[in-house]
């Protein structure tokens, strides 16, 4: 009886490890909501991002990945239209899951704005060197 119990416990443990790995690493982050604000040639992009993870070990690394995906237009569930202008500033609220979005509990927020807070004609795609990433 003890051997069967050990085998069952080992199988449960293996399934739990596989499930946890999938929940942490097996799903892509996605854009839950996107809205833009435009005034003349100035454009802001505001996003709600769902990372589909159990936790985020490094918020700055995660934020950098989000900015990279925005710059490269590389989200799997949305294609940004940069035809009418590329954003001059990017803001995002980041959530672990859609459930957290509905509860209104972001893990962090990010802003990708011109260094020194000065508005410029630079955009997030063509001029990344003039931008700085802030995580709160």
Beta strands, then each sheet from edge to edge (+ up, - down):
strand 1: 30-39
strand 2: 42-50
strand 3: 89-95
strand 4: 108-114
strand 5: 131-135
sheet 1: 1+ 2- 3- 4+ 5-
end
